[in-house]
Amino acid sequence: MIIVLKQNSTDKQIQHILDKIEEMGFRHDLSRGEKRTVIGIIGEEDKLREAPLKAIPGVDKVVPVLKPYKMASLEYQEEPSVFDLGFGVKVGGGNLMMIAGPCAIEGKDILHEIAVAVKASGANVLRGGAFKPRTSPYSFQGMGEEGLKILQEIGHELQMPVVTEVMDPRQVELIDKYTDIFQIGARNMQNFNLLKEVGSTKRPVLLKRGMSATVVDLLMSAEYIISQGNKEVILCERGIRSFDPSTRNLLDLAIVPNLRCLSHLPIIIDPSHATGRPELIPAMSLASIAAGTDGVHIEVHSNPEMAKSDGPQALLPEQFDEVMKQMKQMAEMLGKTIPTPAST
């Protein structure tokens, strides 16, 4: 349920409305947009329908939200969400989030080398995994807290926001100390305890679509996070399962305009995991920008053949540089901006 407030509603009236909603036993979320101010109400549907919300002074109208995802929907917020990621970097509303870096943090020197290169090319967010969800328990599992410290140190040195994956609710408190953005991987998209845990933090969350998840499944997972108080959810398409083995996954580029019709949340594309083939990444990156994405997520490694995780799908720094030049040109044609991190 959404309460749309009258344009002349005072702060005192708004606070009175919030107090009345709490008295009725419902949770609320206030959103002030450019065109309207609304209050999202969460509670049992039958009780919401019976509540005398329209009678409260300052209320213009009460609108039922028919979609199962309430606060992630356009009914709740018409304007595209824009999130500040730190160091002057934003995502959404025409601001492009360009994530680059290795799949896994392997050491300070190699991460620093890659980070310097990708920033020089125009990347504005540095990625690196400290905890790795691997298919085999015998594969490299990441450097853990030592890796997080390295990632944070290099991010601060280069003045770049950093993103890393969290796999377990028990890791949230630790990773929160070191990262600027939580990443929820495809395998954990419906790990609801984890979603609620990151939802209780104040950090942006990069939520990757599960390999067999529908668009509504993805939005419902976003709703789990938002319902806990954290509105800063960035959706990520990274490919879904297909019958065709010629690519790692099937990149669903239609999800970008599709989500524009459904949600105000930013949506970015990960062509590295979607294709699994570096020769396809440039074309899919440009196609993502053309489709209207809010960012692109590309794996980069200076020595892919020695990488401990996902080396075969990583671009070399010089390849990434060429792709970035092309994406900048396309972004400029479409009136998009790639925010530059603060100078070092």
C-alpha atoms as one frame of an Amber mdcrd trajectory, in Angstrom:
protein
   0.000   0.000   0.000   1.201   3.516  -0.837   0.014   6.797   0.658   0.432
   9.751  -1.679   0.660  12.984   0.326  -0.873  16.313  -0.600   1.616  18.736
  -2.119   1.144  21.231   0.697   1.560  18.673   3.502   3.684  20.049   6.332
   6.449  18.216   8.162   4.178  18.122  11.218   1.411  16.439   9.221   3.844
  13.950   7.737   5.133  13.007  11.180   1.530  12.626  12.385   0.816  10.258
   9.474   3.901   8.186  10.285   2.875   8.019  13.958  -0.649   6.877  13.055
   0.707   4.165  10.758   2.865   2.841  13.605  -0.110   2.922  15.971  -1.984
   0.710  13.515   0.835  -1.828  13.707   2.299  -1.255  10.235   5.827  -0.464
   9.073   6.433   2.560   6.857   9.001   4.083   4.533   8.991   7.750   3.510
  10.158   8.685   0.002  10.441  12.307  -1.140  10.560  12.517  -4.943  10.729
  15.498  -7.278   7.056  15.233  -8.196   5.488  13.699  -5.121   6.066  12.474
  -1.588   4.837   8.999  -0.782   4.817   6.657   2.188   5.119   2.953   1.570
   3.277   0.823   4.113   4.131  -2.785   4.864   1.745  -5.016   6.729  -0.910
  -7.689   6.448  -2.919  -7.049   3.283  -6.376  -7.563   4.828  -5.646  -5.159
   7.690  -4.201  -2.581   5.298  -7.372  -2.611   3.201  -9.506  -1.993   6.299
  -7.308   0.752   7.812  -8.791   4.310   7.606  -5.672   5.752   6.018  -7.473
   8.185   3.702  -8.962   9.979   6.710  -5.598  11.122   8.086  -4.933  14.858
   7.436  -2.372  15.454   4.711  -3.182  12.262   2.783  -4.125  12.833  -0.854
  -4.848   9.246  -1.868  -4.164   5.651  -0.918  -2.956   3.411  -3.741  -2.778
  -0.374  -3.472   0.392  -1.867  -4.951  -0.646  -4.876  -6.957   2.835  -6.176
  -7.680   4.387  -8.521  -5.093   7.511  -6.329  -4.983   6.276  -3.137  -3.317
   9.110  -0.676  -2.713  11.133  -1.846  -5.699   8.270  -0.961  -8.047   7.595
   2.119 -10.161   4.284   2.475  -8.340   6.281   3.270  -5.229   8.824   5.570
  -6.908   8.536   6.985 -10.405  11.972   8.616 -10.621  15.035   6.422 -11.258
  17.037   5.832  -8.091  20.510   7.366  -7.915  22.987   6.025  -5.336  26.224
   7.597  -4.120  28.902   4.893  -3.998  31.644   7.048  -2.493  34.610   9.043
  -3.873  32.260  11.025  -6.119  30.943   7.974  -7.993  27.202   7.559  -8.543
  25.020   4.992 -10.275  21.583   5.516 -11.824  19.863   8.455 -13.442  22.378
   8.630 -16.296  25.437   7.881 -14.134  27.272   4.744 -15.256  28.968   2.419
 -12.785  32.006   0.879 -14.475  33.270  -2.041 -12.383  36.565  -3.709 -13.236
  39.117  -5.927 -11.556  40.054  -9.567 -11.033  37.674 -12.286  -9.970  39.733
 -12.972  -6.841  42.220 -10.974  -4.788  45.510 -12.865  -5.146  47.959 -10.444
  -3.516  48.666  -6.748  -3.055  51.080  -6.236  -5.943  48.959  -7.888  -8.617
  45.739  -6.174  -7.469  47.469  -2.797  -7.352  48.808  -3.295 -10.883  45.341
  -4.148 -12.213  43.630  -1.373 -10.253  45.971   1.339 -11.539  45.417   0.147
 -15.104  41.612  -0.044 -14.979  41.280   3.333 -13.270  43.488   4.915 -15.949
  41.113   3.447 -18.549  38.029   4.927 -16.875  36.757   2.293 -14.429  35.251
   3.928 -11.372  34.657   0.912  -9.094  37.273  -1.724  -8.204  36.177  -5.325
  -7.690  37.913  -8.286  -6.139  36.702 -11.372  -4.302  38.026 -12.209  -0.840
  35.611 -15.112  -0.318  34.960 -17.197  -3.420  31.976 -19.546  -3.961  33.592
 -22.301  -6.022  31.965 -25.346  -7.548  34.761 -27.541  -6.192  35.705 -27.437
  -2.487  39.310 -27.980  -3.579  39.495 -24.801  -5.689  40.956 -21.522  -4.403
  38.499 -20.137  -1.844  39.920 -16.610  -1.509  42.238 -14.769   0.897  39.548
 -13.878   3.423  40.141 -10.906   5.718  43.702 -10.430   4.468  42.272  -9.953
   0.971  39.677  -7.492   2.268  42.418  -5.392   3.864  44.346  -5.309   0.585
  41.220  -4.338  -1.374  40.353  -1.522   1.029  43.911  -0.191   1.111  44.176
  -0.008  -2.673  40.686   1.450  -2.990  41.583   4.234  -0.561  44.918   4.868
  -2.263  43.292   5.218  -5.698  40.140   6.873  -4.312  37.896   4.207  -5.856
  34.868   2.554  -4.247  35.390  -1.191  -3.869  32.934  -4.069  -4.182  33.347
  -7.616  -2.921  31.102 -10.632  -2.516  29.503 -11.686   0.751  28.416 -15.320
   0.918  27.096 -15.831   4.421  25.182 -13.744   6.989  28.076 -14.377   9.397
  30.445 -12.544   7.028  28.417  -9.331   6.800  29.832  -7.616   9.875  33.421
  -8.384   8.840  33.047  -7.349   5.202  31.142  -4.203   6.212  34.395  -2.957
   7.803  36.283  -3.045   4.504  33.976  -2.629   1.514  31.938   0.201  -0.026
  29.480  -2.102  -1.807  28.262  -5.587  -0.925  27.902  -8.050  -3.778  25.352
 -10.849  -3.570  26.339 -13.533  -6.076  23.990 -15.448  -8.351  24.109 -18.535
  -6.128  22.935 -16.481  -3.143  20.247 -14.382  -4.822  17.577 -16.241  -2.857
  19.564 -16.696   0.350  16.911 -14.759   2.239  18.737 -14.679   5.567  21.720
 -13.100   3.807  19.473 -10.617   1.990  17.910  -9.517   5.259  21.318  -9.180
   6.890  22.726  -6.847   4.211  19.365  -5.080   4.237  20.057  -4.023   7.805
  23.288  -2.259   6.767  23.710   1.153   5.179  25.895   0.040   2.267  24.765
  -0.288  -1.357  24.126  -3.871  -2.445  24.944  -5.238  -5.900  22.424  -8.043
  -6.379  23.213 -10.529  -9.152  20.426 -12.415 -10.896  20.351 -16.138 -10.198
  21.104 -18.493 -13.063  17.499 -19.744 -13.210  15.731 -16.699 -11.748  12.923
 -14.795 -13.421  12.831 -10.998 -13.458  10.177 -11.071 -10.731  12.354 -13.424
  -8.660  15.165 -10.853  -8.888  12.889  -7.998  -7.854  11.481 -10.005  -4.949
  15.035 -10.588  -3.702  15.646  -6.849  -3.970  12.455  -6.324  -1.981  13.864
  -8.462   0.844  16.806  -6.077   1.141  14.725  -2.902   0.835  12.159  -4.137
   3.363  14.893  -4.153   6.031  15.602  -0.452   5.483  18.382  -0.481   2.878
  17.024   1.098  -0.320  20.317   1.095  -2.206  20.009  -2.028  -4.333  21.708
  -2.286  -7.723  20.448  -5.117  -9.928  22.887  -7.080 -12.085  22.224  -9.321
 -15.066  25.026 -11.909 -15.382  23.479 -14.485 -17.628  20.928 -17.245 -17.146
  21.044 -20.954 -17.904  20.504 -22.005 -21.495  20.617 -25.179 -23.595  23.455
 -23.748 -25.733  26.938 -24.683 -24.465  28.778 -22.255 -26.767  28.668 -19.558
 -24.078  28.900 -19.878 -20.315  25.378 -18.469 -19.872  22.747 -16.629 -21.908
  22.964 -12.834 -21.556  19.439 -11.431 -21.276  19.890  -7.854 -22.533  16.115
  -7.426 -22.739  16.120  -7.253 -18.952  17.292  -3.624 -19.105  14.266  -2.091
 -20.872  12.091  -4.708 -19.195  13.114  -3.531 -15.719  12.744   0.108 -16.742
   9.026  -0.638 -17.068   8.869  -2.316 -13.661  11.329  -0.767 -11.225  13.199
   2.417 -10.311  16.333   0.492  -9.291  19.558   0.737 -11.344  20.436  -2.248
 -13.519  23.949  -3.151 -14.678  25.291  -5.878 -16.972  28.081  -8.412 -16.361
  29.158  -9.700 -19.802  32.154 -11.560 -18.347  30.129 -14.151 -16.427  27.356
 -14.112 -19.006  29.508 -15.129 -21.963  32.588 -16.669 -20.333  34.476 -15.728
 -23.497  36.696 -12.636 -23.584  36.295 -12.202 -27.356  32.544 -11.647 -26.836
  32.852  -9.158 -23.962  33.516  -6.007 -26.065  30.437  -6.467 -28.265  28.203
  -7.334 -25.324  29.521  -4.368 -23.320  28.624  -1.968 -26.122  25.256  -3.662
 -26.575  24.626  -3.173 -22.849  25.267   0.562 -23.105  22.981   0.755 -26.152
  20.250  -1.098 -24.231  20.339   1.594 -21.536  22.214  -0.113 -18.720  23.400
   1.840 -15.662  26.802   0.192 -15.722  29.020  -2.636 -16.906  30.930  -5.178
 -14.806  34.059  -6.600 -16.482  36.720  -8.959 -15.150  40.267  -7.786 -15.863
  43.539  -9.539 -15.084  47.101  -8.695 -16.159  48.008 -12.398 -16.433  44.819
 -14.419 -17.020  46.631 -17.717 -17.540  47.969 -17.477 -13.978  44.711 -16.271
 -12.397  43.421 -18.384  -9.522  39.790 -17.879 -10.516  37.993 -17.279 -13.844
  41.147 -16.358 -15.758  39.825 -17.603 -19.134  37.034 -15.008 -19.147  39.142
 -11.991 -18.074  40.260  -9.203 -20.377  43.832  -7.959 -20.399  44.226  -4.325
 -19.241  44.943  -3.149 -22.798  41.799  -4.917 -24.053  39.754  -3.319 -21.306
  41.193   0.071 -22.222  39.976  -0.295 -25.801  36.494  -1.380 -24.689  36.289
   1.586 -22.303  37.138   4.014 -25.112  34.288   2.638 -27.186  31.838   2.616
 -24.250  32.702   6.238 -23.408  31.882   7.256 -26.969  28.556   5.435 -26.906
  27.699   6.774 -23.453  28.354  10.325 -24.658  26.075   9.773 -27.672  23.295
   8.658 -25.315  23.786  11.512 -22.848  25.177   9.256 -20.111  28.022  10.134
 -17.727  30.813   7.932 -16.394  31.661   9.593 -13.059  35.396   9.867 -12.461
  36.646   8.901  -8.984  38.308  11.653  -6.971  41.902  12.424  -7.892  44.647
  10.728  -5.890
